[in-house]
Amino acid sequence: MIPYLALPRSINTGKRKVLKEDLLGIAKDVGFTEAKTYLASGNLLLWGEHEGGAALEQVLEDALEARIGLRTDFMVRSPADLRAIIDGNPFKAEAEDHPSHLIVTFLKAPLPKGDEEILRAANTGPERFAVAARELYIDFPISIADSLLDRDWKKTKRNPVGTTRNWNTVLKLAEMMGA
């Protein structure tokens, strides 16, 4: 059985409630033999036979909409993808020092050409970020809650489609799927 990590975007915020039972239900609906969730932010781990990638993202998006009427993006990663994300972390010292203030944004697609420079120019705070294949690593050296980065980036109208997890969660998900 092949494991996959499926991360839905923007659920359990405001009126976008998705219950654990719904996530496990869509996994069963689309043919996975085993599924688990981790925390309330919608971390879904799947085991079964599927080609993964964009095809699996589409299947999960359709299944969630069919089950509860909510359309949202899913970002799917394999164990190899997750291992590459961990190994490629450019903020290793920060991950040791303040892992809950280091986040990974799992993107739906690679950041469009030219967007990195625009996002860097818009940043008015102490946050630093690095761009990877389909991820952004963002270090918040002071506080995520007090950061103006989200506001700064929204002004650029280049807010990439993705979902964010802190470093502790990334490591736990990797452990859970044997990455």
C-alpha positions as CSV (number, residue, x, y, z in Angstrom):
1,M,0.0,0.0,0.0
2,I,1.3,3.4,-0.9
3,P,0.9,6.2,1.7
4,Y,-0.1,9.8,0.8
5,L,-0.4,13.0,2.7
6,A,-3.5,15.0,1.7
7,L,-3.7,18.6,3.1
8,P,-6.9,20.5,2.5
9,R,-6.8,24.2,2.3
10,S,-8.6,26.6,4.6
11,I,-10.9,24.2,6.5
12,N,-12.1,24.5,10.1
13,T,-11.9,28.2,9.9
14,G,-15.0,30.3,10.0
15,K,-17.9,28.4,8.4
16,R,-15.7,25.9,6.5
17,K,-16.0,23.1,9.0
18,V,-14.9,19.6,8.0
19,L,-15.3,16.9,10.6
20,K,-12.7,14.1,11.0
21,E,-15.5,11.6,10.0
22,D,-15.9,13.5,6.7
23,L,-12.2,13.3,5.9
24,L,-12.1,9.6,6.8
25,G,-15.3,9.1,4.8
26,I,-14.0,10.6,1.6
27,A,-10.9,8.4,1.9
28,K,-13.2,5.4,2.0
29,D,-15.4,6.8,-0.7
30,V,-12.4,7.0,-3.1
31,G,-11.1,3.6,-2.3
32,F,-8.4,3.9,0.3
33,T,-8.1,0.9,2.6
34,E,-6.7,2.9,5.6
35,A,-6.8,6.5,6.6
36,K,-5.9,8.6,9.7
37,T,-6.2,12.2,10.6
38,Y,-3.8,14.3,12.7
39,L,-5.0,17.4,14.5
40,A,-8.1,19.5,13.6
41,S,-6.5,21.3,10.6
42,G,-7.3,18.5,8.2
43,N,-4.1,16.5,8.0
44,L,-5.2,13.3,6.2
45,L,-2.9,10.3,5.8
46,L,-4.0,7.7,3.3
47,W,-2.9,4.2,2.4
48,G,-3.9,2.4,-0.7
49,E,-3.4,2.1,-4.4
50,H,-3.6,5.4,-6.3
51,E,-1.4,7.3,-8.8
52,G,-1.3,10.3,-6.4
53,G,-0.3,13.8,-7.4
54,A,-2.8,16.1,-9.2
55,A,-5.1,13.2,-10.0
56,L,-5.6,12.4,-6.3
57,E,-6.0,16.0,-5.5
58,Q,-8.9,16.3,-7.9
59,V,-10.5,13.1,-6.7
60,L,-10.4,14.3,-3.0
61,E,-11.7,17.7,-4.0
62,D,-14.6,16.2,-5.8
63,A,-15.3,13.7,-3.0
64,L,-15.4,16.4,-0.3
65,E,-17.7,18.5,-2.4
66,A,-20.0,15.5,-3.1
67,R,-20.0,14.5,0.6
68,I,-20.6,17.9,2.3
69,G,-20.9,20.5,-0.4
70,L,-17.6,22.2,0.3
71,R,-15.1,22.8,-2.5
72,T,-11.5,23.3,-1.4
73,D,-8.1,22.6,-2.7
74,F,-6.1,19.6,-1.6
75,M,-2.3,19.4,-1.7
76,V,-1.0,15.9,-1.9
77,R,2.5,14.7,-1.1
78,S,4.2,11.3,-1.1
79,P,6.6,10.1,1.5
80,A,9.5,10.9,-0.9
81,D,8.1,14.5,-1.3
82,L,7.9,14.9,2.4
83,R,11.4,13.6,3.0
84,A,12.7,16.0,0.4
85,I,10.9,18.9,2.1
86,I,12.5,18.0,5.5
87,D,16.0,17.4,4.0
88,G,15.7,20.7,1.9
89,N,14.8,22.9,4.9
90,P,17.0,26.0,4.5
91,F,16.3,27.1,8.1
92,K,17.7,24.2,10.0
93,A,19.0,26.2,13.0
94,E,15.6,28.0,13.2
95,A,13.8,24.6,13.1
96,E,15.8,23.6,16.2
97,D,15.4,26.9,18.0
98,H,11.7,27.7,17.3
99,P,10.1,24.9,15.3
100,S,6.5,26.2,15.9
101,H,7.5,29.5,14.3
102,L,8.9,27.8,11.2
103,I,6.2,27.0,8.7
104,V,6.0,25.2,5.4
105,T,3.3,26.3,2.9
106,F,2.4,23.4,0.7
107,L,1.6,24.9,-2.7
108,K,-0.9,23.6,-5.3
109,A,1.6,24.5,-8.0
110,P,5.1,26.0,-8.2
111,L,5.3,29.7,-7.5
112,P,4.9,31.5,-10.8
113,K,8.0,33.1,-12.3
114,G,8.6,36.5,-10.9
115,D,6.4,36.1,-7.9
116,E,9.3,35.4,-5.5
117,E,10.9,38.8,-6.2
118,I,7.5,40.6,-5.8
119,L,6.8,38.8,-2.5
120,R,10.3,39.6,-1.2
121,A,9.9,43.3,-2.1
122,A,6.5,43.4,-0.2
123,N,7.9,42.0,3.0
124,T,8.1,44.8,5.7
125,G,9.0,42.6,8.7
126,P,11.7,40.3,10.0
127,E,10.3,37.2,8.4
128,R,12.5,35.3,5.9
129,F,11.3,32.8,3.3
130,A,12.7,30.4,0.8
131,V,11.1,28.9,-2.3
132,A,11.3,25.2,-3.1
133,A,9.6,23.1,-5.8
134,R,6.0,23.4,-4.5
135,E,6.7,24.7,-1.0
136,L,7.5,27.9,0.8
137,Y,9.5,27.8,4.0
138,I,8.8,30.8,6.2
139,D,10.7,31.7,9.4
140,F,8.9,33.9,11.8
141,P,11.7,34.9,14.2
142,I,9.4,36.9,16.5
143,S,5.8,35.9,16.3
144,I,3.4,34.5,13.7
145,A,0.4,36.2,15.4
146,D,2.0,39.6,15.2
147,S,3.4,39.2,11.7
148,L,2.4,41.6,8.9
149,L,3.6,39.2,6.2
150,D,0.1,37.9,5.2
151,R,-1.1,41.5,4.9
152,D,2.0,42.5,2.9
153,W,1.6,39.6,0.5
154,K,-2.2,40.1,0.0
155,K,-1.4,43.7,-1.2
156,T,0.6,42.1,-4.1
157,K,-2.4,40.1,-5.2
158,R,0.1,37.2,-5.6
159,N,-1.0,35.1,-2.6
160,P,-0.2,31.6,-3.8
161,V,-2.7,28.7,-3.3
162,G,-1.6,26.5,-0.5
163,T,-1.9,25.4,3.0
164,T,0.5,25.9,5.9
165,R,1.8,23.6,8.6
166,N,4.4,24.3,11.3
167,W,7.6,22.4,11.4
168,N,6.5,20.3,14.4
169,T,3.5,19.1,12.4
170,V,5.6,18.4,9.3
171,L,7.9,16.2,11.3
172,K,5.0,14.4,13.0
173,L,3.3,13.7,9.6
174,A,6.5,12.4,8.2
175,E,6.9,10.1,11.1
176,M,3.3,8.9,10.8
177,M,3.7,8.0,7.1
178,G,7.2,6.5,7.5
179,A,8.9,9.2,5.4
